[in-house]
């Protein structure tokens, strides 16, 4: 199974990277960086493909907001607080929030939809979104490329010592989730509190 997955990555790596980036994909970008490190992908093409994938994904969310306002208000009632936060962030910080939304945990899909609901210029959003997506792809892929050997060693160790790697990954993932959730809550409190 592992060999088949590796073969698919080598044969269809750029297509998988594009789709993964469209759906949200830091893990996909890290894998692309490692594949660049091993010579199975080239850095410039991987960055462009991943950046375009991230761009397309956010454009889809933006246009869902723009042309399906009633559907969003009805179906995403549980996200109402995040939509309010996204509107406040846009009012307070303007275009930089479009650039930074990829790094705000739990807000990545909400902010483009929320901006789509407003009268914000579609052309301005698309331009900032494209630059943001390319920067996001470049930073993540280049970091994974430069630390490729260390990442491969971690993967190799994890395969051999899965009984340690699985609990460690769960604890690390839970810790990252908790940290990002708290950081986003602090931003929310700061924006709504003022």
N, C-alpha and C positions, 0 to 999 in steps of 0.2 A: 504494500500500500504506500509506504514511504517513497519507494522508488518511482511509483506511478505519479505521485504528487510532485516529486522533484522533476520528473520528465515533463509534466504539464507546465510547471513554472518555467522550465528552460524553453519549451516550444511556444507557449502562449503567454509568456511573462508580461509583455507590455499590455496585452488585452486584459489580463487579470488585474494588473496594476491600475489601469484606467477605471475598470468597473469598481474595484475596491476603493479607489480614491473618490469616486462619485458617491459611494455610500457612506463615507467617512473611513479613513484608513491609515492611522498612524502606524499600525502593525504592518500593513501592506507596504508603506514607505520604508519601514525598517528592513523588511525582507528585500525590497528593491535595492536598498543601500548595500546589503550583504551580497546580493547577486552582482552588483557593480564591483564589489570588492573581489569576488571570485572570477570576474570576467564574463559572466553570463548576460550582463546588461551593460550598456554604456551610460555614463552619468548624465550627459546632456539630454539624451532621449528620455531616460527615466524621469528626470525632473520635468520635462515638458509634458510627457504623458500623464504623470501624476498631477501636475498643476492643472492641466486641462480637465482631468477627471474631477478634481475638487471644485473647479470653476463651474463645470456643468451641473454638479450636484447642487451647489448653492443657487445657481440660476433657476433650477427646477423648483426649489423651495420658494424662491422669490416670486416666481410666476404662479405658484399655487396660492400664495398670499394675495397676489394682485387680482387674479381672476376667480377665486373661490372664497371670498370673504365670509359669506354666510356658512359655508361648509366648515371653514376653520373655526368660526365662533361656536358652532354647534358641536362639532366632533372633538375639539380640543379644550373642552371646559376645564379639564384637570390641569391644563397648562396655562390657565388664565393669568396666574401670578407671574409666570415667566414672560408672557407676552407684555404684561404691564411693565416689567423690568426692562425688557428690550426697548420699548417705546421711551422710557425714561433715559436709558443709556444713549439712545439715538439723539434725543433732545439735548442732553447734557454735553455729550462728547462729539456729536456730529459724525463725519465720515470716518474718523479713526476707529469707531466701534465696528464698522464693517470690516476693516483690516484686522482687528483684534479678535473678532468673534470666533475664529477657529480655535482660539486658545482658552475660551471660556467654557468650562465644563458644563454640560447640560443645556447650553444655549446655542450650539452650533446650527441646529435646524430651526430653532425658534426665531433667532434674529433675522435670517433672510425672509422667513414667512411674515414676520412682524413688519419688516421694512416694506415688503410687498403690499401689505394692507394699506400703508400710508401713501401719500402722493410723492414720495421720494423718486427722483429721476431714475428710470430704468437704465439709461446709458451711464450715468455716474456710478450707480451700483455695480454694473457690469465691469466697468474699468477698474474700480477699486478692488472688486472681487477677483479679477484676473491677476492683478499684481499680488494680492494677498495669497492667492492659491499657489502662485509660482514661488514666492518667498517661503511659504510653508513647506512645499515639496523640497526645495533646495536645502533648507536647514536640516530637515529630518533625514533626507537621503544622504547628504554629505556627512552628517554625524555618524550614521550607520556605516557608511563607506570607510571613514577613517578609523572607526572602532570595530571594523568587520572581523578581524582576527579574534578579538576578545569576545565578541558576540557569538562567533562560531564555537569557541571553546566552552562558553556557557551552555550552548545548545548541546554540544557533545557530552558535557558533564551531566546535563539534565537527562539525556537519554540513558546514560549508564546508571545514574543514581536517581531514578524517577521517584522513589519513595521519599527522597529529600526534596527534590525539585518541585513536586506537585504541591506539598504544603507551603513551601517557600513562595511559590508563584501565587498561591491563594492569599497568603499573608501580605505579600508585596502588592498584589492587585487590590486587595482590600484597603491597604494603607494609602495607596495612590487615590483610590476612589474617595476615601474619607477626606484626604487632604484637599482634593479638587472640589469636593462638595462643600467643605468648610470655606475654602477660598472664594467660591462663587457666592456662598451665603453672606460672606463679609462684604463683597462688592454690592450685593443686593441690599444689605442693611445700610451701607454707606450711601447708596443712591436714593433709596426710599426714605431713609432717616433724615436726609437733608431737606 
